């Protein structure tokens, strides 16, 4: 169970990195498309689901959304479930922090359309989620050494 905990925590960190890459790819592709004459207006946004604009990186929006609203929440809940049996010091605490961070991330991401300032929280919380997932994974690493235990 320790290994499953570590793998799930690592997958969450990887998922956050994939999300950052996907949204950057999508936004840069969108800016390039507009710069080359594409038009992003209300009609384009309204019909996006039926016929999305064809530009390099357009799939990044879908990847960002799917990983953020489906994959990461499932991984976070799985991490919390496994944490109870992992035999890792602080496993439940770190998994709970991951779950809360994912909830904040999803809420800020979905609410950002109506309250764009939530994008600030969404962006900053991504760093927190990534970091906490790494801390959780390191806690489960056999023979893990931290700065606190390394000092004499």
FIPAPA-762287 format. One record per residue: residue number from 1; x, y, z of N, C-alpha, C in turn. Coordinates in steps of 0.001 Angstrom, whole numbers. Layout:
N
+-----+---------+---------+---------+---------+---------+---------+---------+---------+---------+
!  nr !     nxx !     nyy !     nzz !    caxx !    cayy !    cazz !     cxx !     cyy !     czz !
+-----+---------+---------+---------+---------+---------+---------+---------+---------+---------+
! NUM !       X !       Y !       Z !       X !       Y !       Z !       X !       Y !       Z !
...
+-----+---------+---------+---------+---------+---------+---------+---------+---------+---------+
END
This chain:
152
+-----+---------+---------+---------+---------+---------+---------+---------+---------+---------+
!  nr !     nxx !     nyy !     nzz !    caxx !    cayy !    cazz !     cxx !     cyy !     czz !
+-----+---------+---------+---------+---------+---------+---------+---------+---------+---------+
!   1 !     813 !   -1198 !       0 !       0 !       0 !       0 !     861 !    1269 !       0 !
!   2 !    2033 !    1181 !     582 !    2958 !    2319 !     600 !    3314 !    2713 !    -827 !
!   3 !    3573 !    1709 !   -1657 !    3950 !    1984 !   -3045 !    2762 !    2582 !   -3812 !
!   4 !    1569 !    2067 !   -3570 !     377 !    2604 !   -4232 !     173 !    4065 !   -3845 !
!   5 !     392 !    4364 !   -2573 !     270 !    5744 !   -2090 !    1270 !    6649 !   -2812 !
!   6 !    2512 !    6187 !   -2891 !    3556 !    6974 !   -3554 !    3226 !    7183 !   -5030 !
!   7 !    2784 !    6140 !   -5691 !    2464 !    6237 !   -7123 !    1295 !    7194 !   -7354 !
!   8 !     251 !    7098 !   -6530 !    -892 !    8006 !   -6674 !    -480 !    9460 !   -6455 !
!   9 !     343 !    9702 !   -5438 !     810 !   11068 !   -5179 !    1651 !   11579 !   -6347 !
!  10 !    2510 !   10717 !   -6879 !    3312 !   11110 !   -8048 !    2422 !   11388 !   -9258 !
!  11 !    1405 !   10577 !   -9462 !     492 !   10786 !  -10589 !    -255 !   12111 !  -10465 !
!  12 !    -580 !   12503 !   -9247 !   -1250 !   13787 !   -9040 !    -311 !   14925 !   -9427 !
!  13 !     939 !   14850 !   -8992 !    1916 !   15891 !   -9370 !    2096 !   15929 !  -10883 !
!  14 !    2176 !   14771 !  -11507 !    2303 !   14704 !  -12966 !    1062 !   15298 !  -13630 !
!  15 !    -118 !   15010 !  -13073 !   -1361 !   15554 !  -13619 !   -1385 !   17074 !  -13587 !
!  16 !    -874 !   17657 !  -12509 !    -810 !   19119 !  -12416 !     138 !   19667 !  -13481 !
!  17 !    1262 !   18994 !  -13671 !    2217 !   19428 !  -14704 !    1591 !   19320 !  -16101 !
!  18 !     866 !   18249 !  -16342 !     187 !   18066 !  -17637 !    -833 !   19183 !  -17850 !
!  19 !   -1559 !   19531 !  -16794 !   -2530 !   20618 !  -16914 !   -1859 !   21940 !  -17270 !
!  20 !    -762 !   22234 !  -16600 !     -49 !   23489 !  -16895 !     442 !   23503 !  -18336 !
!  21 !     983 !   22383 !  -18786 !    1461 !   22301 !  -20173 !     309 !   22444 !  -21156 !
!  22 !    -813 !   21785 !  -20873 !   -1954 !   21794 !  -21793 !   -2559 !   23192 !  -21928 !
!  23 !   -2728 !   23890 !  -20800 !   -3355 !   25211 !  -20888 !   -2418 !   26229 !  -21526 !
!  24 !   -1137 !   26071 !  -21312 !    -173 !   26959 !  -21973 !    -185 !   26728 !  -23472 !
!  25 !    -187 !   25472 !  -23884 !    -260 !   25109 !  -25301 !   -1535 !   25690 !  -25920 !
!  26 !   -2652 !   25553 !  -25203 !   -3927 !   26047 !  -25722 !   -3933 !   27570 !  -25854 !
!  27 !   -3483 !   28252 !  -24822 !   -3510 !   29719 !  -24861 !   -2548 !   30285 !  -25902 !
!  28 !   -1359 !   29714 !  -25993 !    -417 !   30192 !  -27005 !    -912 !   29883 !  -28410 !
!  29 !   -1540 !   28732 !  -28586 !   -2138 !   28399 !  -29880 !   -3267 !   29348 !  -30240 !
!  30 !   -4079 !   29697 !  -29238 !   -5182 !   30635 !  -29461 !   -4648 !   32014 !  -29848 !
!  31 !   -3631 !   32483 !  -29145 !   -3045 !   33783 !  -29477 !   -2430 !   33772 !  -30878 !
!  32 !   -1787 !   32693 !  -31236 !   -1207 !   32570 !  -32582 !   -2311 !   32589 !  -33639 !
!  33 !   -3397 !   31877 !  -33364 !   -4534 !   31799 !  -34284 !   -5141 !   33192 !  -34486 !
!  34 !   -5321 !   33947 !  -33406 !   -5868 !   35304 !  -33509 !   -4893 !   36200 !  -34262 !
!  35 !   -3610 !   36058 !  -33964 !   -2588 !   36871 !  -34634 !   -2572 !   36617 !  -36143 !
!  36 !   -2936 !   35401 !  -36556 !   -2953 !   35055 !  -37989 !   -4312 !   35330 !  -38630 !
!  37 !   -5217 !   36019 !  -37902 !   -6489 !   36421 !  -38524 !   -7715 !   35746 !  -37951 !
!  38 !   -7556 !   34800 !  -37040 !   -8720 !   34166 !  -36418 !   -9460 !   35166 !  -35542 !
!  39 !  -10746 !   34946 !  -35369 !  -11555 !   35873 !  -34580 !  -12141 !   35154 !  -33382 !
!  40 !  -11817 !   35659 !  -32216 !  -12380 !   35125 !  -30982 !  -13411 !   36136 !  -30493 !
!  41 !  -14676 !   35814 !  -30684 !  -15755 !   36692 !  -30264 !  -16825 !   35857 !  -29567 !
!  42 !  -17924 !   36501 !  -29230 !  -18998 !   35818 !  -28514 !  -19538 !   34622 !  -29304 !
!  43 !  -19700 !   34795 !  -30599 !  -20233 !   33706 !  -31427 !  -19286 !   32507 !  -31434 !
!  44 !  -17994 !   32768 !  -31479 !  -17014 !   31673 !  -31460 !  -17098 !   30924 !  -30141 !
!  45 !  -17159 !   31665 !  -29037 !  -17240 !   31027 !  -27727 !  -18547 !   30272 !  -27553 !
!  46 !  -19642 !   30836 !  -28040 !  -20967 !   30210 !  -27910 !  -21029 !   28875 !  -28654 !
!  47 !  -20388 !   28795 !  -29819 !  -20441 !   27581 !  -30625 !  -19239 !   26668 !  -30438 !
!  48 !  -18420 !   26942 !  -29419 !  -17157 !   26202 !  -29213 !  -17386 !   24702 !  -29086 !
!  49 !  -18425 !   24287 !  -28344 !  -18656 !   22854 !  -28116 !  -19098 !   22145 !  -29388 !
!  50 !  -19874 !   22836 !  -30225 !  -20330 !   22226 !  -31471 !  -19236 !   22216 !  -32531 !
!  51 !  -18525 !   23319 !  -32641 !  -17459 !   23427 !  -33637 !  -16377 !   24344 !  -33079 !
!  52 !  -15362 !   23725 !  -32483 !  -14287 !   24543 !  -31918 !  -13382 !   25045 !  -33037 !
!  53 !  -12753 !   26190 !  -32815 !  -11821 !   26707 !  -33815 !  -10700 !   25703 !  -34050 !
!  54 !  -10214 !   25681 !  -35250 !   -9162 !   24724 !  -35617 !   -7809 !   25426 !  -35554 !
!  55 !   -7128 !   25283 !  -34429 !   -5784 !   25847 !  -34298 !   -4935 !   24888 !  -33478 !
!  56 !   -3640 !   24996 !  -33691 !   -2718 !   24140 !  -32953 !   -2829 !   24478 !  -31467 !
!  57 !   -3102 !   23499 !  -30662 !   -3237 !   23687 !  -29233 !   -4670 !   23694 !  -28754 !
!  58 !   -5645 !   23681 !  -29653 !   -7048 !   23715 !  -29249 !   -7389 !   22550 !  -28321 !
!  59 !   -6769 !   21412 !  -28550 !   -7023 !   20238 !  -27698 !   -6540 !   20463 !  -26270 !
!  60 !   -5642 !   21414 !  -26071 !   -5134 !   21708 !  -24735 !   -6222 !   22131 !  -23765 !
!  61 !   -7246 !   22837 !  -24273 !   -8356 !   23229 !  -23405 !   -9083 !   21995 !  -22883 !
!  62 !   -9345 !   21037 !  -23772 !  -10025 !   19809 !  -23362 !   -9165 !   18990 !  -22406 !
!  63 !   -7880 !   18880 !  -22708 !   -6975 !   18119 !  -21837 !   -6948 !   18745 !  -20441 !
!  64 !   -6833 !   20067 !  -20379 !   -6805 !   20776 !  -19100 !   -8088 !   20500 !  -18311 !
!  65 !   -9217 !   20583 !  -18983 !  -10505 !   20376 !  -18323 !  -10719 !   18947 !  -17860 !
!  66 !  -10389 !   17986 !  -18705 !  -10598 !   16575 !  -18356 !   -9701 !   16156 !  -17198 !
!  67 !   -8426 !   16508 !  -17279 !   -7498 !   16143 !  -16203 !   -7914 !   16821 !  -14901 !
!  68 !   -8322 !   18080 !  -14978 !   -8658 !   18832 !  -13778 !   -9980 !   18474 !  -13140 !
!  69 !  -10980 !   18135 !  -13944 !  -12304 !   17861 !  -13367 !  -12612 !   16388 !  -13199 !
!  70 !  -11863 !   15534 !  -13867 !  -12155 !   14102 !  -13754 !  -10984 !   13291 !  -13203 !
!  71 !   -9824 !   13446 !  -13790 !   -8690 !   12588 !  -13429 !   -8148 !   12932 !  -12039 !
!  72 !   -7811 !   14195 !  -11803 !   -7221 !   14574 !  -10519 !   -8158 !   14343 !   -9332 !
!  73 !   -9446 !   14656 !   -9417 !  -10321 !   14354 !   -8278 !  -10384 !   12855 !   -7952 !
!  74 !  -10413 !   12017 !   -8964 !  -10440 !   10567 !   -8722 !   -9134 !   10111 !   -8085 !
!  75 !   -8005 !   10609 !   -8604 !   -6705 !   10247 !   -8024 !   -6593 !   10734 !   -6581 !
!  76 !   -7091 !   11935 !   -6303 !   -7019 !   12485 !   -4944 !   -7858 !   11655 !   -3969 !
!  77 !   -9041 !   11257 !   -4378 !   -9879 !   10419 !   -3512 !   -9260 !    9042 !   -3312 !
!  78 !   -8661 !    8502 !   -4363 !   -7974 !    7211 !   -4248 !   -6790 !    7327 !   -3291 !
!  79 !   -6060 !    8435 !   -3375 !   -4935 !    8666 !   -2472 !   -5418 !    8706 !   -1024 !
!  80 !   -6520 !    9375 !    -781 !   -7060 !    9456 !     575 !   -7482 !    8078 !    1082 !
!  81 !   -8119 !    7293 !     238 !   -8534 !    5944 !     638 !   -7326 !    5066 !     953 !
!  82 !   -6328 !    5115 !     102 !   -5121 !    4299 !     292 !   -4333 !    4771 !    1513 !
!  83 !   -4409 !    6067 !    1821 !   -3640 !    6643 !    2930 !   -3937 !    5956 !    4257 !
!  84 !   -5173 !    5499 !    4438 !   -5550 !    4847 !    5694 !   -4835 !    3513 !    5904 !
!  85 !   -4367 !    2910 !    4819 !   -3741 !    1589 !    4909 !   -2276 !    1588 !    4498 !
!  86 !   -1726 !    2742 !    4163 !    -381 !    2821 !    3590 !     732 !    2620 !    4606 !
!  87 !     461 !    2893 !    5863 !    1507 !    2775 !    6865 !    2589 !    3832 !    6711 !
!  88 !    2201 !    4999 !    6259 !    3127 !    6108 !    6039 !    2799 !    7191 !    7064 !
!  89 !    3825 !    7691 !    7746 !    3609 !    8770 !    8710 !    3013 !    9991 !    8008 !
!  90 !    1900 !   10466 !    8519 !    1266 !   11660 !    7965 !     517 !   11433 !    6665 !
!  91 !     332 !   10180 !    6283 !    -294 !    9890 !    4982 !   -1699 !   10462 !    4868 !
!  92 !   -2514 !   10268 !    5895 !   -3895 !   10755 !    5839 !   -3904 !   12284 !    5806 !
!  93 !   -3042 !   12908 !    6596 !   -2962 !   14375 !    6624 !   -2623 !   14917 !    5237 !
!  94 !   -1554 !   14370 !    4611 !   -1139 !   14877 !    3302 !   -2185 !   14581 !    2240 !
!  95 !   -2809 !   13414 !    2316 !   -3853 !   13086 !    1342 !   -5058 !   14013 !    1500 !
!  96 !   -5404 !   14349 !    2742 !   -6518 !   15271 !    2980 !   -6190 !   16658 !    2440 !
!  97 !   -4953 !   17095 !    2609 !   -4541 !   18395 !    2069 !   -4621 !   18362 !     537 !
!  98 !   -4231 !   17244 !     -61 !   -4343 !   17095 !   -1525 !   -5803 !   17199 !   -1950 !
!  99 !   -6691 !   16493 !   -1253 !   -8119 !   16531 !   -1604 !   -8665 !   17951 !   -1500 !
! 100 !   -8345 !   18646 !    -417 !   -8817 !   20031 !    -257 !   -8251 !   20920 !   -1360 !
! 101 !   -6979 !   20727 !   -1695 !   -6358 !   21522 !   -2768 !   -7036 !   21257 !   -4107 !
! 102 !   -7384 !   20008 !   -4364 !   -8085 !   19671 !   -5605 !   -9471 !   20318 !   -5617 !
! 103 !  -10167 !   20290 !   -4489 !  -11488 !   20932 !   -4422 !  -11379 !   22441 !   -4686 !
! 104 !  -10381 !   23083 !   -4092 !  -10163 !   24516 !   -4338 !   -9855 !   24747 !   -5809 !
! 105 !   -9030 !   23864 !   -6381 !   -8620 !   24006 !   -7776 !   -9819 !   23893 !   -8722 !
! 106 !  -10636 !   22891 !   -8496 !  -11811 !   22692 !   -9350 !  -12789 !   23860 !   -9181 !
! 107 !  -13034 !   24252 !   -7939 !  -13954 !   25362 !   -7685 !  -13485 !   26667 !   -8309 !
! 108 !  -12202 !   26972 !   -8138 !  -11658 !   28208 !   -8706 !  -11655 !   28156 !  -10229 !
! 109 !  -11346 !   26992 !  -10783 !  -11336 !   26857 !  -12239 !  -12716 !   26996 !  -12844 !
! 110 !  -13701 !   26366 !  -12222 !  -15061 !   26430 !  -12767 !  -15720 !   27781 !  -12506 !
! 111 !  -15375 !   28418 !  -11395 !  -15963 !   29705 !  -11073 !  -15303 !   30868 !  -11793 !
! 112 !  -14165 !   30610 !  -12409 !  -13407 !   31666 !  -13060 !  -14113 !   32339 !  -14213 !
! 113 !  -15039 !   31643 !  -14835 !  -15770 !   32256 !  -15954 !  -16662 !   33396 !  -15469 !
! 114 !  -17238 !   33223 !  -14282 !  -18095 !   34261 !  -13716 !  -17320 !   35250 !  -12852 !
! 115 !  -16204 !   34802 !  -12292 !  -15378 !   35668 !  -11439 !  -13916 !   35462 !  -11840 !
! 116 !  -13455 !   36179 !  -12855 !  -12100 !   35961 !  -13382 !  -10984 !   36058 !  -12349 !
! 117 !  -11191 !   36808 !  -11261 !  -10169 !   36917 !  -10227 !   -9854 !   35559 !   -9608 !
! 118 !  -10781 !   34600 !   -9708 !  -10512 !   33248 !   -9191 !   -9368 !   32579 !   -9941 !
! 119 !   -9055 !   33092 !  -11130 !   -7903 !   32582 !  -11874 !   -6607 !   32777 !  -11103 !
! 120 !   -6536 !   33827 !  -10296 !   -5358 !   34054 !   -9459 !   -5195 !   32927 !   -8445 !
! 121 !   -6301 !   32544 !   -7829 !   -6277 !   31434 !   -6866 !   -5990 !   30124 !   -7588 !
! 122 !   -6614 !   29942 !   -8749 !   -6433 !   28721 !   -9535 !   -4958 !   28524 !   -9908 !
! 123 !   -4324 !   29594 !  -10350 !   -2918 !   29506 !  -10737 !   -1999 !   29253 !   -9561 !
! 124 !   -2204 !   29981 !   -8463 !   -1353 !   29815 !   -7286 !   -1576 !   28460 !   -6624 !
! 125 !   -2818 !   28039 !   -6537 !   -3130 !   26761 !   -5891 !   -2539 !   25582 !   -6658 !
! 126 !   -2342 !   25734 !   -7954 !   -1711 !   24656 !   -8730 !    -314 !   24363 !   -8188 !
! 127 !     423 !   25423 !   -7831 !    1754 !   25234 !   -7237 !    1647 !   24520 !   -5893 !
! 128 !     663 !   24903 !   -5096 !     470 !   24268 !   -3789 !     114 !   22795 !   -3949 !
! 129 !    -798 !   22500 !   -4867 !   -1205 !   21119 !   -5098 !     -27 !   20272 !   -5569 !
! 130 !     730 !   20791 !   -6510 !    1914 !   20081 !   -6999 !    2874 !   19803 !   -5846 !
! 131 !    3139 !   20816 !   -5037 !    4091 !   20684 !   -3932 !    3624 !   19678 !   -2891 !
! 132 !    2360 !   19753 !   -2518 !    1836 !   18826 !   -1511 !    1851 !   17393 !   -2034 !
! 133 !    1564 !   17205 !   -3300 !    1621 !   15860 !   -3879 !    3046 !   15315 !   -3832 !
! 134 !    4027 !   16159 !   -4100 !    5433 !   15736 !   -4024 !    5801 !   15395 !   -2582 !
! 135 !    5371 !   16218 !   -1628 !    5648 !   15946 !    -212 !    5033 !   14611 !     193 !
! 136 !    3804 !   14358 !    -227 !    3142 !   13093 !      90 !    3905 !   11915 !    -515 !
! 137 !    4327 !   12054 !   -1755 !    5072 !   10970 !   -2413 !    6395 !   10718 !   -1697 !
! 138 !    7076 !   11779 !   -1307 !    8368 !   11627 !    -601 !    8192 !   10978 !     763 !
! 139 !    7076 !   11269 !    1420 !    6816 !   10666 !    2734 !    6720 !    9154 !    2635 !
! 140 !    6283 !    8668 !    1486 !    6116 !    7225 !    1295 !    7344 !    6563 !     698 !
! 141 !    8335 !    7358 !     347 !    9535 !    6789 !    -271 !   10355 !    6069 !     781 !
! 142 !   10720 !    4819 !     523 !   11513 !    4091 !    1511 !   12854 !    4782 !    1751 !
! 143 !   13154 !    4983 !    3020 !   14412 !    5632 !    3358 !   14413 !    7104 !    3028 !
! 144 !   13227 !    7708 !    2964 !   13131 !    9134 !    2628 !   13897 !    9951 !    3657 !
! 145 !   14610 !   10919 !    3165 !   15387 !   11782 !    4037 !   14964 !   13223 !    3774 !
! 146 !   14618 !   13914 !    4811 !   14231 !   15305 !    4663 !   15311 !   16187 !    5266 !
! 147 !   15207 !   17453 !    5045 !   16192 !   18391 !    5581 !   16211 !   18339 !    7108 !
! 148 !   15066 !   18097 !    7718 !   14996 !   18044 !    9168 !   15744 !   16828 !    9697 !
! 149 !   15565 !   15675 !    9080 !   16224 !   14462 !    9575 !   17681 !   14412 !    9128 !
! 150 !   18052 !   15186 !    8132 !   19423 !   15139 !    7637 !   20380 !   15937 !    8498 !
! 151 !   19863 !   16914 !    9242 !   20756 !   17730 !   10062 !   21099 !   17001 !   11352 !
! 152 !   22362 !   17107 !   11788 !   22777 !   16393 !   13000 !   22191 !   16972 !   14259 !
+-----+---------+---------+---------+---------+---------+---------+---------+---------+---------+
END
